[in-house]
Amino acid sequence: MEPAIKNGQHVLISKIPYFFSEPSVKEIVAFEKNQKILIKRIVKKTGSRYFLTGDNLKDSLDSRSFGFILKNDILGKVIYTLPAGRQDF
């Protein structure tokens, strides 16, 4: 997700925003794929399916490889990023 989120940077995700509204285009979300948690940006929504890409399109494992994901696959919305290098939380 560079440059928005650096590799190894810690983020806080929350499912609470999606109790009140649907995930929308341009939001950054976390989801699980092949037993890994990935963070990507929603670029297209079709019903309850979401097409996600990383901001670094040249080097991103995203929906261009694995297709749309379902709303149920979304773990939450990225609501905070800890500044790179900080680990004192």
One Martini backbone bead per residue (centre of mass of N, CA, C, O) as a GRO file, in nm:
protein
   89
    1MET     BB    1   0.050   0.066   0.008
    2GLU     BB    2   0.240   0.229  -0.125
    3PRO     BB    3   0.256   0.534   0.032
    4ALA     BB    4   0.035   0.525   0.258
    5ILE     BB    5   0.162   0.235   0.345
    6LYS     BB    6   0.409   0.083   0.493
    7ASN     BB    7   0.605  -0.170   0.524
    8GLY     BB    8   0.530  -0.272   0.861
    9GLN     BB    9   0.316  -0.093   0.934
   10HIS     BB   10   0.093   0.013   1.169
   11VAL     BB   11  -0.258  -0.063   1.223
   12LEU     BB   12  -0.599   0.041   1.260
   13ILE     BB   13  -0.891  -0.151   1.288
   14SER     BB   14  -1.252  -0.136   1.195
   15LYS     BB   15  -1.597  -0.250   1.198
   16ILE     BB   16  -1.791  -0.023   1.290
   17PRO     BB   17  -1.845   0.146   1.027
   18TYR     BB   18  -2.011  -0.123   0.904
   19PHE     BB   19  -2.273  -0.092   1.082
   20PHE     BB   20  -2.367   0.195   0.922
   21SER     BB   21  -2.201   0.117   0.655
   22GLU     BB   22  -2.065   0.080   0.357
   23PRO     BB   23  -1.825   0.011   0.176
   24SER     BB   24  -1.605   0.231  -0.012
   25VAL     BB   25  -1.469   0.401  -0.235
   26LYS     BB   26  -1.119   0.461  -0.125
   27GLU     BB   27  -1.101   0.269   0.090
   28ILE     BB   28  -0.921   0.119   0.354
   29VAL     BB   29  -0.864  -0.237   0.389
   30ALA     BB   30  -0.905  -0.540   0.565
   31PHE     BB   31  -0.807  -0.881   0.472
   32GLU     BB   32  -0.848  -1.227   0.396
   33LYS     BB   33  -0.585  -1.422   0.221
   34ASN     BB   34  -0.440  -1.708   0.244
   35GLN     BB   35  -0.370  -1.654   0.559
   36LYS     BB   36  -0.369  -1.337   0.503
   37ILE     BB   37  -0.321  -1.001   0.578
   38LEU     BB   38  -0.463  -0.740   0.389
   39ILE     BB   39  -0.403  -0.412   0.233
   40LYS     BB   40  -0.655  -0.217   0.062
   41ARG     BB   41  -0.818  -0.055  -0.204
   42ILE     BB   42  -1.116   0.057  -0.304
   43VAL     BB   43  -1.229   0.070  -0.664
   44LYS     BB   44  -1.482  -0.139  -0.661
   45LYS     BB   45  -1.847  -0.179  -0.672
   46THR     BB   46  -2.060  -0.490  -0.669
   47GLY     BB   47  -2.261  -0.485  -0.449
   48SER     BB   48  -2.092  -0.729  -0.235
   49ARG     BB   49  -1.848  -0.655  -0.422
   50TYR     BB   50  -1.480  -0.619  -0.425
   51PHE     BB   51  -1.228  -0.413  -0.568
   52LEU     BB   52  -0.875  -0.445  -0.511
   53THR     BB   53  -0.593  -0.221  -0.452
   54GLY     BB   54  -0.290  -0.108  -0.468
   55ASP     BB   55  -0.097   0.178  -0.490
   56ASN     BB   56   0.127  -0.024  -0.605
   57LEU     BB   57   0.073  -0.152  -0.912
   58LYS     BB   58   0.351  -0.299  -0.981
   59ASP     BB   59   0.349  -0.429  -0.653
   60SER     BB   60   0.051  -0.607  -0.633
   61LEU     BB   61  -0.157  -0.805  -0.440
   62ASP     BB   62  -0.473  -0.841  -0.599
   63SER     BB   63  -0.768  -0.845  -0.782
   64ARG     BB   64  -0.602  -0.905  -1.043
   65SER     BB   65  -0.550  -1.205  -0.922
   66PHE     BB   66  -0.830  -1.285  -0.722
   67GLY     BB   67  -1.047  -1.083  -0.733
   68PHE     BB   68  -1.319  -1.055  -0.585
   69ILE     BB   69  -1.470  -0.960  -0.282
   70LEU     BB   70  -1.641  -0.993   0.007
   71LYS     BB   71  -1.771  -0.836   0.271
   72ASN     BB   72  -1.707  -1.077   0.472
   73ASP     BB   73  -1.383  -1.044   0.418
   74ILE     BB   74  -1.392  -0.789   0.579
   75LEU     BB   75  -1.242  -0.677   0.877
   76GLY     BB   76  -1.176  -0.360   0.805
   77LYS     BB   77  -1.104  -0.031   0.867
   78VAL     BB   78  -0.874   0.205   0.823
   79ILE     BB   79  -0.819   0.451   1.101
   80TYR     BB   80  -0.499   0.403   1.163
   81THR     BB   81  -0.156   0.520   1.155
   82LEU     BB   82   0.152   0.447   1.248
   83PRO     BB   83   0.429   0.577   1.251
   84ALA     BB   84   0.708   0.515   1.120
   85GLY     BB   85   0.903   0.332   1.372
   86ARG     BB   86   0.679   0.303   1.570
   87GLN     BB   87   0.644   0.086   1.892
   88ASP     BB   88   0.485   0.256   2.144
   89PHE     BB   89   0.181   0.081   2.215
   0.00000   0.00000   0.00000
